[in-house]
């Protein structure tokens, strides 16, 4: 039998992101990854996994440059998916653009090239050239300013590869 993983308290500055956020969407959205059950449910009797959180106090914190851009309240979606049992508190989740930016920052923070955030990954997550332009202009380019020199060098090599195919 499967059980939902625990959803922690969140805020606009401390929110669900990375791969977990890529598996949540509003009903009118068509972007993202669709590995919902493996992301949010565990087998009974196994240790519970944790939801990936970004923001204030986390290893990945893009709030410095992006503020609350792309962080949205999704408690009704989580309730409808059986992940929470009531609407007693708000649940904040990165949109797909912000989740990709956070994934990128997880590598760039360490001065590593974000190999996992390649053209094929981005084009699997986003559906149009306009979406990729929004990702690049509004979410990725601002990140450069919060990186170390080594991170900026990796960013400069990588950002030219971000495009729609």
C-alpha positions, 0 to 999 in steps of 0.5 A: 500500500502507498502512503503520501510523503509528509508535506512540511510547512512552507512559506513564500520564502521556504517552498517546495521545489526541484523535482517535486515542484516539477510534478505539481501543476494547476489544471490549466498548466501543461508543462512539467514532468509527470512522475507524480506517484513516485515523487509523492508516495512511499510504500508502507513500511519503508522510511519516509522520504522528504519533499525537496525544499528551497529558499531561506536557510536552504542550500539552494536559495534563489530568493536573493535574486528572484524574490518570490517570483514563481512561488505560488500557493497550491494547497488545493492542488495538494488536497485534491491529489491526496497529499494533505488532508485539509486546508488548514495551512497554505502550501507554497510551491515553485512553478516549473520555471522557478524549479528549473532555476533552483535545479540549475542553482544547485549545481552552479552554487558549487561552481559545477556545470549544470549538466542535468539541465540540458536542452533535452531536459528543458524541452521536456519540461517546457512546451514552447519557445516563449516558455523557454525565453521566459525561463532564460530571461526572467529566471536564469539570467538574474541568477548569475549575479549571486554566483561566485566567479567560478559559478559565473564562468560555468553559468556563462558556458551553460546559458548559451545552451539554453534554447528551444528545440 
